[in-house]
C-alpha cells in the first residue's frame, strides 16, 4: 500500500487535505458532530493490523473467476446455459464453498445469486479489472440474465427465475433481496458503462421503482413489494421500511444518468418516506445507502433530510421487535480482539458480525462525508475500527483457537473468508466452549448435505474490492487514507478527495 505524507490535525478527520494550509484560506472549519455509538469504539483498536485489501481483492478475482484453479478447494464458478430472460449464457458462483445445492450438476446449474456475482464484478471493477473482457468472457453482459422479465417484475433480482428461488437467498419475499441487486447493478453500470442492453435495463428498473414509489405513496410498511402486481406485501418477514433508501438511491442515480425529472421527484419522495420514519428499521445495507442519498440530495438539490438521525439509526440499530430487532453496528472487545465497527446482530448469542455487511457499508458512508463533512471524524473513526476488525473473518488472520476450521487455511490460501464472526460458537463444538470470538458460517445450517467447508462464504467475500478500492495506509500507524471518490457513483470527481482520521492526541505528519 502507499505511503502518503500529510499533516493531520488533532482528533480531526480531514477532508480535502484542509489542514495542510492555514484554515483562513478555506473559511471556517466544519464543526464535527459525534455519533454516540461510534464514540464508544476505541480510539486505537487492538490488536491492530491492516491487511493489504488491494492484494486480497486481486487474489479473490484471480481465483474465483478461474475455471481450472490449482487450489485444493477447486473451482468456484460455472457456466449456466439455461438462457433465462435473455438468449445468452450466464455464470454462477458458489454462495459458500461446495454448497450442495449449487454447481453445474445441481438444480440444472441455475441456483446462483446476483448479490454474489454483482458484488464480485463491482469489486473487481473498482480495482481496475476489466470484467467486460476477461479471458474471453464479458461478465458484465452475462450478469444481465438476473433481469427478471419473464416474471413481469422487470428489475434485477437475486435469482434468474422463481424455479430455484425457494432454495434460498430470498426471492420476492424479502425486500432487501429484491432492491439491493438493483443498487449494485446501477453501480456496476457506472464502473462499466456502454455495455450492450445495460441502459435499457437501467431505464426499466427506474420506471418500476417510480411506479412502486407512487403506489407506496410514503408508506413503506411492508415485508416486500410485488413489482409485477405493483402491490406491497406483508408476510412472516419483518417489515423493511429502509427499502425506501434503496429506491431513493437507484432513482437518484437514474436521474443523474438520464436527467429525467420524474426520477428526481420519486428519489426525493422515497427519501422523504425514509426520513419520516419514527425509529430505526435497519437491516443489511439499504439504510446506509439511504443516508448517503439523503446527504447528496441535501448538498445537490437543496433538500433538508436529517442525515444524522439516519446515521444514528444505522449504528444504534433496530430496537423494535416488528423489524430486524438487534441489527446494528457492534461495539466491544470479544476475548482479546476489538471487534467494534463490524455490522450484524448486536444481540444474537452475544453478537454475530458479518463480513459482507461490514464491507458494503463503507461503500455509501465513506463518500457521504463529501456532502455532510460534519460527520467526517465519526466516519473516519468507525472505519479505523471496521477495517481493522474485518480481517478477522479470514482464517489466516485470527488465532487457530478462535475459528471453526483452523486446518483449512490453505484450502483457498485464505482467499475466501468465513461468513461470520460470533461472540460464541453456534454449533456447540467442545473445543470452542467459552471461546470468544469464533469465526464460522451458517452454510451447514442451510441444508443437511452441506459440508463443513461451506462455512467459507464467497457471498461474503465478493465485495472485498470495495475495501481494496477505498482503503490505503499511510506511513503513520493507524492513520488511514480513505478514497471518498471511488464509490461515489454517478457523481462528478473534478479533484481527488480523501478522508484522514487521526486517533492520536497529538498532531501527526
C-alpha positions in Angstrom: 0.0 0.0 0.0 1.0 3.6 -0.5 2.8 5.8 2.0 1.1 9.2 2.0 2.6 12.2 3.8 0.2 14.8 5.0 -0.5 16.8 8.1 -3.4 15.6 10.2 -4.8 17.9 12.9 -5.6 16.7 16.4 -8.6 14.4 16.6 -10.0 15.7 13.4 -10.9 13.9 10.2 -9.6 16.0 7.4 -11.4 16.4 4.1 -9.7 17.8 1.0 -6.5 18.0 2.9 -7.8 21.2 4.5 -5.3 21.1 7.4 -2.3 21.3 5.1 -2.8 25.0 4.8 -3.8 27.8 7.1 -7.5 27.4 7.8 -8.2 31.0 6.9 -7.7 30.2 3.2 -10.6 27.8 3.4 -13.1 29.5 5.6 -14.4 28.3 8.9 -13.6 24.7 9.7 -16.6 22.4 9.8 -17.7 21.6 13.3 -17.7 17.9 13.8 -20.8 16.0 15.0 -20.2 12.9 17.1 -22.2 9.7 16.7 -22.7 8.4 20.3 -22.2 4.7 19.4 -19.0 5.5 17.4 -17.7 7.3 20.5 -18.0 4.1 22.4 -15.5 2.5 20.0 -11.8 2.5 20.9 -9.6 5.3 19.5 -6.9 2.7 18.8 -8.3 -0.8 18.3 -6.2 -3.7 19.5 -4.6 -5.9 18.3 -4.1 -3.6 15.3 -3.4 -4.8 11.8 -4.5 -3.6 8.4 -4.1 -6.2 5.7 -3.4 -5.4 2.1 -7.0 -5.2 0.9 -5.9 -4.4 -2.6 -4.0 -7.6 -2.9 -6.8 -9.6 -1.3 -9.2 -8.2 -3.9 -6.9 -9.1 -6.8 -6.3 -12.6 -5.4 -10.1 -13.1 -4.9 -10.9 -12.2 -8.5 -8.0 -14.3 -9.9 -9.1 -17.4 -8.0 -12.9 -17.2 -8.2 -13.0 -16.5 -12.0 -10.6 -19.2 -12.8 -12.3 -22.3 -14.3 -9.2 -24.5 -13.6 -7.6 -23.3 -10.4 -4.9 -25.2 -8.6 -6.1 -24.6 -5.0 -7.4 -27.6 -3.0 -10.9 -26.2 -2.8 -11.3 -26.4 -6.6 -13.4 -24.4 -9.0 -15.9 -21.8 -7.7 -17.5 -20.8 -11.0 -19.5 -22.5 -13.7 -21.4 -21.5 -16.9 -25.2 -21.6 -16.8 -26.6 -22.0 -20.3 -30.3 -22.1 -19.4 -30.6 -18.6 -21.0 -33.3 -17.3 -18.6 -34.6 -13.9 -19.5 -32.0 -13.3 -22.3 -30.8 -15.5 -25.1 -27.3 -15.8 -23.7 -25.4 -17.9 -21.2 -24.7 -16.5 -17.7 -22.5 -17.8 -14.9 -22.8 -18.9 -11.3 -20.5 -18.6 -8.4 -20.9 -20.7 -5.3 -22.6 -18.8 -2.4 -20.5 -20.8 0.0 -17.8 -23.3 -0.8 -19.3 -26.6 -2.1 -22.9 -25.6 -1.3 -24.6 -28.9 -2.2 -27.5 -27.1 -4.0 -25.2 -25.4 -6.5 -22.9 -26.0 -9.3 -23.4 -27.3 -12.9 -24.8 -30.7 -11.7 -27.4 -29.5 -9.3 -30.7 -27.8 -10.0 -29.9 -27.5 -13.7 -27.0 -25.2 -12.8 -29.4 -22.4 -12.2 -29.1 -21.8 -8.5 -26.7 -18.9 -8.0 -27.2 -15.4 -6.6 -26.9 -12.0 -8.2 -25.8 -10.4 -4.9 -22.7 -12.6 -5.1 -22.0 -12.1 -8.8 -22.7 -8.4 -8.9 -20.5 -7.8 -5.8 -17.6 -9.7 -7.4 -17.9 -7.8 -10.6 -18.2 -4.4 -8.9 -15.3 -5.1 -6.5 -13.1 -6.2 -9.4 -14.1 -3.2 -11.5 -13.3 -0.8 -8.6 -9.8 -2.4 -8.6 -9.4 -1.7 -12.3 -10.0 -5.2 -13.5 -11.9 -5.2 -16.8 -14.8 -7.6 -16.4 -16.2 -6.9 -19.8 -13.2 -8.8 -21.4 -11.6 -11.3 -19.0 -10.3 -14.5 -20.5 -12.9 -14.3 -23.3 -15.9 -13.5 -21.1 -18.0 -10.3 -20.8 -19.2 -10.9 -17.2 -21.0 -7.6 -17.1 -23.1 -8.6 -20.1 -23.7 -12.1 -18.7 -25.0 -10.8 -15.4 -27.9 -9.2 -17.2 -29.8 -12.6 -17.0 -30.8 -11.7 -13.5 -33.1 -9.0 -15.0 -36.4 -10.9 -14.4 -38.5 -10.1 -17.5 -40.3 -13.5 -17.6 -41.9 -12.8 -14.2 -43.1 -9.4 -15.2 -41.2 -7.7 -12.4 -38.7 -6.2 -14.8 -36.0 -5.5 -12.2 -32.8 -7.2 -11.3 -33.4 -10.0 -8.8 -31.3 -12.3 -6.8 -32.0 -15.3 -8.9 -32.7 -15.7 -12.7 -36.0 -17.5 -12.1 -38.5 -18.4 -9.4 -37.9 -22.1 -10.0 -34.8 -22.0 -7.8 -35.9 -19.1 -5.6 -37.2 -21.3 -2.8 -33.8 -23.0 -2.4 -32.5 -20.0 -0.5 -31.4 -16.4 -0.9 -34.7 -14.7 -0.9 -36.9 -14.2 -4.0 -40.0 -11.9 -3.9 -40.4 -12.4 -0.1 -37.7 -10.3 1.5 -37.5 -6.7 0.3 -33.8 -6.0 0.7 -33.0 -9.1 -1.5 -35.1 -7.5 -4.3 -33.8 -3.9 -4.0 -30.1 -4.4 -3.4 -29.4 -6.2 -6.7 -30.6 -3.1 -8.5 -28.4 -0.8 -6.4 -25.4 -3.0 -7.2 -26.4 -3.2 -10.9 -26.5 0.6 -11.2 -23.1 0.8 -9.6 -21.7 -1.8 -11.9 -23.1 0.2 -14.9 -21.3 3.3 -13.7 -18.0 1.4 -13.5 -18.6 -0.4 -16.8 -20.7 2.0 -19.0 -21.9 1.4 -22.5 -22.4 -2.4 -22.2 -25.0 -3.5 -24.7 -28.5 -3.6 -23.3 -27.5 -2.1 -20.0 -29.2 1.3 -20.4 -32.5 -0.4 -21.4 -32.3 -2.5 -18.2 -31.5 0.6 -16.1 -34.4 2.5 -17.5 -36.8 -0.4 -16.8 -35.6 -0.5 -13.2 -36.1 3.2 -12.8 -39.6 3.0 -14.2 -40.6 0.1 -12.0 -39.2 1.9 -8.9 -41.1 5.1 -9.9 -44.3 3.1 -10.2 -43.7 1.4 -6.9 -42.9 4.6 -5.0 -46.2 6.1 -6.5 -48.2 3.2 -5.2 -46.5 3.2 -1.8 -47.0 7.0 -1.5 -44.8 7.4 1.6 -45.9 4.2 3.3 -43.1 1.6 3.1 -44.6 -0.6 5.9 -44.2 -3.9 4.0 -42.1 -7.1 4.1 -41.6 -6.8 0.3 -43.1 -5.4 -2.8 -44.5 -7.3 -5.7 -43.2 -5.3 -8.7 -45.3 -7.3 -11.1 -48.7 -6.7 -9.4 -47.4 -3.3 -8.0 -48.6 -4.2 -4.5 -47.0 -4.0 -1.1 -46.9 -7.4 0.7 -46.8 -8.4 4.4 -45.5 -11.8 5.3 -43.7 -13.5 8.2 -40.6 -11.5 7.2 -40.3 -8.3 9.4 -41.3 -5.0 7.8 -38.5 -3.4 5.9 -39.1 0.4 5.7 -35.5 1.0 4.9 -36.2 -0.2 1.4 -37.1 3.4 0.8 -33.4 4.1 0.9 -32.7 1.7 -1.9 -35.5 3.1 -4.0 -34.2 6.7 -3.4 -30.7 5.8 -4.3 -31.5 4.0 -7.6 -33.8 6.7 -8.7 -31.3 9.5 -7.9 -28.7 7.6 -9.8 -31.1 7.2 -12.7 -31.8 10.9 -12.6 -28.1 11.7 -12.7 -27.6 9.4 -15.7 -30.8 10.1 -17.7 -31.8 13.5 -16.4 -35.5 12.6 -16.3 -37.0 14.9 -13.7 -39.5 12.2 -12.8 -36.7 10.1 -11.3 -35.6 13.0 -9.1 -39.2 13.6 -7.9 -39.5 10.0 -6.8 -36.0 9.9 -5.4 -37.0 12.7 -3.1 -40.3 11.0 -2.3 -38.6 7.8 -1.3 -36.0 9.5 0.9 -38.7 11.7 2.5 -40.5 8.4 3.4 -37.3 7.2 5.0 -36.7 10.5 6.8 -40.3 10.4 8.1 -39.9 7.2 10.0 -40.1 7.4 13.7 -37.4 4.8 14.6 -34.7 2.6 13.1 -35.7 -0.3 10.9 -32.1 -1.0 9.9 -31.2 -4.3 8.2 -28.3 -5.2 6.0 -27.4 -2.2 3.8 -30.3 -0.1 2.4 -30.5 2.4 5.4 -26.8 3.4 5.0 -27.4 3.8 1.3 -30.5 5.9 2.0 -28.4 8.1 4.4 -25.8 8.7 1.7 -28.6 9.6 -0.8 -30.1 12.0 1.7 -26.8 13.7 2.1 -26.3 14.1 -1.7 -29.8 15.4 -2.1 -29.2 17.9 0.6 -26.0 19.1 -1.0 -27.0 19.0 -4.6 -30.8 19.6 -4.6 -31.3 21.8 -1.6 -33.3 19.3 0.5 -33.1 19.1 4.3 -33.2 15.5 5.3 -31.9 14.6 8.8 -28.8 12.6 7.9 -27.6 12.5 11.5 -30.8 10.8 12.6 -30.3 8.2 9.9 -26.7 7.5 10.8 -27.6 7.0 14.4 -30.3 4.6 13.3 -27.6 2.6 11.5 -25.1 2.5 14.3 -27.6 2.1 17.2 -29.6 -0.5 15.3 -33.2 -1.6 15.2 -34.9 -1.8 18.6 -38.4 -2.7 17.5 -39.3 -6.4 17.5 -41.5 -5.7 14.4 -38.3 -5.0 12.5 -35.0 -6.8 12.4 -34.5 -6.5 16.1 -31.0 -6.1 17.3 -29.4 -5.4 13.9 -26.8 -2.6 14.0 -23.1 -2.0 14.4 -21.2 -3.9 17.1 -19.2 -2.2 19.8 -16.9 -4.1 22.2 -14.0 -6.5 22.8 -14.6 -10.2 22.4 -11.9 -12.1 24.1 -8.6 -10.5 23.1 -10.0 -8.9 19.9 -11.5 -5.5 19.4 -14.5 -6.1 17.1 -16.0 -2.6 17.1 -17.3 -1.3 13.8 -18.5 -4.6 12.3 -22.1 -4.8 11.2 -24.5 -7.6 12.2 -26.7 -8.6 15.1 -25.9 -6.9 18.3 -28.0 -9.4 20.3 -27.8 -12.8 18.7 -25.7 -15.0 21.0 -23.9 -12.0 22.4 -23.3 -10.7 18.9 -22.9 -12.0 15.3 -21.0 -9.9 12.8 -20.9 -10.5 9.0 -18.2 -9.6 6.6 -20.3 -8.7 3.6 -22.3 -6.2 5.6 -19.3 -4.7 7.2 -17.5 -4.1 3.9 -20.5 -3.0 1.9 -21.4 -0.3 4.5 -18.2 1.5 3.6 -19.5 1.9 0.0 -22.0 4.7 0.9 -20.7 6.0 4.2 -17.2 7.0 3.1 -18.3 9.2 0.2 -21.1 10.6 2.4 -18.6 12.9 4.2 -18.1 14.8 0.9 -21.7 16.0 1.2 -22.1 16.2 5.0 -18.5 16.9 6.2 -19.6 17.3 9.8 -19.6 13.5 10.1 -16.1 13.1 8.7 -14.5 12.4 12.1 -17.2 9.9 13.1 -17.0 8.0 9.9 -13.2 8.1 10.0 -13.1 6.6 13.5 -15.7 4.0 12.6 -13.7 3.0 9.5 -10.5 2.6 11.5 -12.2 0.1 13.7 -14.1 -1.6 10.9 -11.1 -2.1 8.6 -9.0 -3.4 11.5 -11.7 -5.9 12.7 -12.8 -7.0 9.2 -9.6 -9.0 8.7 -10.7 -11.4 11.5 -13.0 -13.3 9.1 -10.0 -14.6 7.1 -8.6 -17.9 8.5 -5.0 -16.7 8.5 -5.8 -13.5 10.3 -7.4 -14.9 13.5 -5.9 -17.4 16.0 -6.5 -21.1 15.4 -8.3 -21.4 18.7 -10.8 -18.8 17.6 -12.1 -20.4 14.4 -14.1 -23.5 13.4 -11.8 -24.9 10.7 -8.2 -23.9 11.6 -6.8 -26.7 9.4 -8.4 -25.2 6.2 -6.2 -22.1 5.9 -4.5 -23.4 2.8 -7.8 -24.7 1.3 -8.1 -21.4 -0.6 -4.9 -19.8 0.7 -7.2 -17.8 3.0 -8.7 -16.0 0.0 -12.2 -17.0 0.9 -13.4 -15.7 4.4 -15.7 -17.2 7.0 -19.2 -15.8 6.7 -19.4 -14.6 10.2 -17.7 -13.8 13.5 -19.8 -14.7 16.5 -19.2 -13.8 20.1 -19.6 -17.5 20.9 -19.8 -20.7 18.8 -23.2 -21.6 17.3 -22.6 -25.3 16.8 -21.5 -26.3 20.3 -18.1 -27.6 19.3 -16.5 -28.7 22.6 -13.1 -27.2 21.8 -14.8 -23.8 21.3 -16.8 -23.7 24.6 -16.1 -20.4 26.4 -14.0 -19.1 23.4 -14.7 -15.5 22.2 -15.0 -14.7 19.3 -15.4 -17.6 16.9 -15.0 -17.3 13.1 -17.6 -19.6 11.5 -20.5 -19.5 9.0 -24.1 -20.6 8.5 -23.6 -22.8 5.5 -24.0 -26.1 7.3 -27.4 -24.9 8.7 -28.9 -24.2 5.2 -29.2 -27.9 4.2 -28.1 -31.1 5.9 -26.0 -32.1 2.9 -23.8 -29.0 3.1 -20.2 -29.8 4.1 -18.3 -28.1 6.9 -16.3 -26.0 4.4 -19.5 -24.2 3.5 -18.7 -22.0 6.5 -16.4 -20.2 4.0 -18.5 -17.7 2.1 -17.9 -16.4 -1.4 -21.1 -14.4 -1.0 -19.5 -12.6 2.0 -16.1 -12.2 0.4 -17.1 -11.0 -3.0 -17.3 -7.2 -2.0 -13.7 -7.3 -1.0 -12.8 -5.0 -3.9 -14.8 -2.2 -2.2 -12.4 -2.3 0.7 -9.4 -2.6 -1.7 -10.5 0.5 -3.6 -11.3 2.6 -0.6 -8.5 1.8 1.9 -4.9 2.8 1.9 -2.4 3.0 4.7 0.0 5.9 5.3 3.4 5.9 6.9 1.8 6.7 10.3 0.3 3.6 12.0 -3.5 3.9 12.5 -3.9 6.8 10.1 -5.7 5.5 7.0 -6.2 7.2 3.7 -9.8 6.6 2.6 -10.7 7.4 -1.0 -14.1 9.3 -1.0 -14.5 9.3 -4.7 -14.2 5.7 -5.7 -17.7 4.6 -4.5 -19.3 8.0 -5.1 -21.2 6.7 -8.2 -22.9 8.9 -10.8 -21.0 12.0 -9.4 -18.5 14.4 -10.9 -15.0 14.0 -9.5 -13.1 17.1 -10.5 -10.4 16.6 -7.9 -9.2 13.8 -5.5 -10.9 13.6 -2.1 -9.5 11.6 0.8 -10.6 11.2 4.4 -7.9 11.0 7.1 -8.7 10.4 10.7 -6.0 10.9 13.4 -6.7 8.8 16.5 -3.7 10.3 18.4 -3.9 13.1 21.0 -1.1 15.0 19.2 -0.6 16.3 15.6 0.9 13.8 13.2 2.7 14.4 9.9 
